Amino acid sequence: MATRKADRPRRAADPEKVRTLEQLLATKEIVISCGSGGVGKTTTAAAAAAMAATPLGGKVLVLTVDPARRLASALGLERFGNTEVRVPSSAFEAAGVEPRGELWAAMLDTKQSWDDLVRRHAPDAATREQILANSLYQNISGRFVQSHDYIAMERLHEIHTSGTYDLIVVDTPPTRHAIDFLEAPDRMAEFFSSKLLRWLTAPAKSRVMTMASKPFYTVADRILGSQFLEDIAEFFSLFQSMAPGFVERADAVTRTLADRRTTFVVVSTLEAAPLHEAEFFIEALDERKLDLGALVLNKVLPAYLRRTATTGVAKRMIRDADDIAAQLAPSMKPAARPDDVSRVLATVGESFLNYQVVAKREAEQRASLSRSPDVVAAVPYFDSDIADLQGLLALGEQIWR
């Protein structure tokens, strides 16, 4: 049985003492994993949630956006959607662990979430059904990228205010810029108070409206057809009736992001483009006075590459390749030619020194980034894709302490 928030032991929320991801997650209720596409933020979010459910206890939810199919398999689930489902105990048993808490998972369904939002905010049943049936609404709610950003934050706010979970770990939408979802609530509020919306929903009998819009509608009618124009007019008129609820909700989402119980985990690799995006996002969080709890760097070369002693070993392999090959070749099965062994040893030594240069460069990059977050964690290259909960927990161990 999951412990409730009132019963669950928590460390003091003192940022000066936070040194590990374990300590960070023990003091927070919302953790938002963000970064550019392809850096592993979805897997990192799932791994962090799995780790939190294991030693910390409580009821933990990982809310993902467009996860790879193998992630569902890794969590021991055939599939999951907008409704939260519990990760089965058998998945933890197979991984050889007994969690103190519960791990739940959900995948954001943009269309379903928008429909639920309309049902909550529509002033009456007739307006609700008209909006849901409007063709423009159906296209926007299912395909419009900005709606994806906003509804992810709206869904997070909804789940958090329900009080069902002790910790929610969110994987942010796959946007071109990681900052987009942060700005989505403000953009929604601005849209409902914009001149454009007032112009589109102005009464048809208004002389100003008629004179200003007539040239536009004359041309648009020829190109798009009268039905499309009617759908536009109906859509914005109907949506205007829900404006107060949306603005209030957008403000509440913004407050949730700024709450001291919310923290952000920026995920990146040390490649140029993702790293630039991560630096930009860190600055954006700082400007908005949002809490940057951790930086997770994926696919980092191992620390032993930077050890001085290993440099000498690699140089000796290159320098003494012939002598070492002469000793090794006869004992190999089948026996190898000494000159072939020598080439392999020299190549391995050269490759090691090249990797060592890259590893030292990565260390310098990490040092320049580690001043901002409370926690900086590095994840090495894994030999294979993560295919089960044991793999997620193995990744989690790398970033946990």
C-alpha positions, -999 to 999 in steps of 0.1 A, spaced: 0 0 0 14 34 -9 22 58 19 3 91 17 20 125 15 13 132 52 30 99 62 59 98 38 92 108 54 108 137 36 142 153 39 144 190 47 140 210 15 173 228 19 188 234 -16 223 239 0 222 202 11 209 187 -21 237 168 -37 221 138 -53 190 131 -74 177 109 -46 177 139 -22 162 162 -48 133 139 -56 126 133 -19 119 170 -15 97 175 -46 63 166 -59 68 174 -96 99 167 -117 99 178 -153 124 162 -176 133 183 -206 158 187 -234 160 185 -271 149 155 -291 169 123 -291 189 129 -259 171 102 -238 148 124 -217 119 100 -219 140 70 -207 157 92 -181 122 103 -168 111 67 -166 143 56 -148 141 84 -123 105 75 -115 113 38 -112 141 46 -87 119 69 -67 93 42 -63 119 17 -52 137 32 -22 117 63 -15 82 47 -15 49 65 -21 29 65 -52 49 77 -83 36 85 -117 57 89 -149 37 109 -175 54 104 -209 48 120 -243 51 99 -274 73 72 -258 90 45 -278 72 12 -279 101 -5 -261 95 18 -230 61 2 -224 77 -32 -226 105 -21 -203 78 -11 -177 61 -45 -181 31 -30 -199 16 -40 -232 6 -4 -237 -6 26 -218 -25 58 -226 -42 88 -211 -55 68 -181 -28 59 -156 -20 22 -152 2 6 -125 34 -11 -134 29 -47 -123 48 -62 -93 60 -89 -116 82 -64 -135 100 -55 -103 103 -91 -93 119 -99 -126 144 -70 -119 152 -85 -85 139 -56 -64 110 -51 -40 98 -15 -43 86 3 -12 60 22 -33 40 20 -65 50 30 -100 23 42 -124 25 52 -160 5 73 -184 10 86 -220 -4 119 -229 -32 116 -254 -35 151 -268 -70 147 -284 -85 130 -254 -70 156 -230 -84 185 -250 -119 168 -252 -118 164 -214 -108 201 -210 -137 212 -232 -161 191 -212 -149 208 -180 -150 244 -192 -180 245 -216 -207 267 -202 -235 242 -211 -240 208 -228 -251 224 -262 -219 244 -264 -198 214 -254 -212 192 -282 -209 220 -308 -172 225 -300 -164 188 -300 -181 184 -334 -165 214 -350 -141 203 -377 -116 231 -370 -114 221 -333 -109 185 -343 -79 194 -364 -64 218 -339 -68 195 -309 -53 165 -327 -26 180 -348 -17 216 -338 18 215 -322 12 243 -297 -19 226 -284 3 196 -276 26 218 -255 -2 235 -236 -22 203 -229 8 186 -215 11 213 -188 -27 213 -183 -27 175 -178 2 178 -153 -17 204 -133 -49 183 -133 -31 152 -120 -12 171 -94 -42 189 -79 -60 156 -76 -35 146 -49 -34 110 -61 4 108 -64 33 117 -41 56 123 -71 49 130 -107 78 127 -132 70 144 -166 86 138 -199 80 170 -219 67 171 -255 91 166 -284 92 202 -295 118 219 -317 128 241 -287 125 227 -252 113 261 -240 81 259 -260 61 240 -234 70 265 -207 56 294 -227 24 275 -237 3 286 -208 11 322 -213 5 320 -250 -29 304 -243 -39 332 -219 -26 359 -243 -46 343 -272 -79 346 -253 -72 382 -245 -59 391 -280 -73 416 -305 -74 388 -331 -98 367 -310 -120 398 -303 -120 406 -340 -130 371 -350 -158 369 -324 -171 404 -329 -209 406 -336 -217 402 -373 -239 433 -371 -209 455 -363 -203 479 -391 -165 480 -383 -164 442 -384 -183 441 -417 -162 467 -435 -129 453 -422 -136 417 -429 -155 418 -462 -124 418 -485 -109 390 -465 -140 369 -466 -146 375 -503 -112 361 -512 -112 334 -486 -147 322 -497 -134 316 -532 -103 297 -520 -115 279 -489 -152 277 -494 -180 290 -472 -182 259 -450 -147 264 -438 -153 300 -430 -184 291 -411 -164 265 -391 -138 292 -383 -165 317 -371 -183 290 -351 -151 277 -335 -138 310 -322 -173 321 -311 -177 289 -291 -142 290 -277 -148 326 -266 -174 313 -242 -148 293 -224 -122 321 -222 -125 328 -185 -119 292 -176 -90 288 -199 -73 320 -187 -77 310 -151 -64 275 -158 -34 288 -178 -25 310 -148 -28 281 -124 -5 260 -147 21 288 -146 19 289 -108 24 251 -107 56 254 -127 69 281 -104 59 263 -72 88 253 -49 76 217 -50 83 216 -88 118 211 -102 133 207 -137 158 181 -148 176 191 -180 187 161 -201 214 164 -228 243 147 -244 276 166 -248 272 169 -286 272 205 -298 235 210 -308 218 193 -277 243 210 -254 235 244 -269 198 237 -264 205 226 -228 224 258 -221 197 279 -236 171 261 -215 191 265 -183 192 303 -189 155 304 -196 147 286 -163 169 311 -145 152 341 -162 118 327 -151 131 319 -116 121 283 -120 140 256 -101 168 238 -120 172 207 -99 195 186 -120 214 182 -152 217 147 -166 243 141 -193 237 110 -214 263 89 -234 293 103 -215 326 86 -219 339 67 -188 360 84 -162 389 60 -165 398 75 -199 409 106 -181 433 88 -157 470 97 -162 480 60 -157 460 48 -186 478 73 -209 511 55 -202 495 21 -209 482 32 -242 515 48 -252 534 16 -243 510 -5 -264 519 17 -294 556 19 -287 561 -18 -278 534 -33 -301 559 -56 -319 574 -70 -287 540 -75 -270 527 -92 -302 557 -115 -303 548 -128 -269 510 -130 -275 508 -144 -310 520 -180 -303 496 -184 -274 465 -174 -294 441 -201 -307 444 -203 -336 478 -189 -337 480 -154 -351 507 -136 -371 528 -113 -349 525 -84 -374 487 -86 -373 486 -86 -336 510 -57 -336 488 -36 -358 457 -43 -337 476 -33 -305 489 -1 -320 454 8 -334 438 1 -300 464 23 -283 459 52 -308 421 49 -305 423 50 -267 444 82 -268 419 98 -292 390 89 -269 410 103 -240 411 137 -258 373 136 -262 368 125 -226 389 154 -213 369 178 -235 337 164 -221 350 169 -186 356 206 -193 322 210 -208 306 194 -177 326 216 -154 313 247 -172 277 235 -168 278 222 -133 277 256 -116 239 261 -121 221 229 -111 220 214 -76 228 180 -91 249 170 -121 248 133 -132 265 114 -160 252 83 -178 278 62 -197 272 45 -230 251 13 -225 260 -18 -245 224 -24 -255 190 -7 -256 170 -7 -224 144 -34 -228 131 -41 -193 127 -26 -158 161 -39 -148 176 -18 -175 157 13 -164 169 7 -128 205 2 -140 203 36 -157 187 51 -126 215 38 -104 239 59 -126 221 92 -118 206 84 -83 235 90 -59 
